[in-house]
Amino acid sequence: MAYGVGAGGRTGAERAVEILKLELVRALGQLGTPSIAQVGAENLTDRTLHRHL
């Protein structure tokens, strides 16, 4: 976010937020869930879990 503001002021910040939204939508799609509210422990595997702990 700060990079977006520094690079392009308000327009840059708005673009940074848009990019984050698109990344979230893509990640949810890869999980097969339409909303972040439906993401839970069942979306993790042992393989993924140990890398993030």
PyMOL commands that set and color helices and strands:
alter all, ss='L'
color gray80, all
select helices_A, chain A and resi 2-31+36-38+41-43+46-52
alter helices_A, ss='H'
color red, helices_A
deselect
rebuild
show_as cartoon
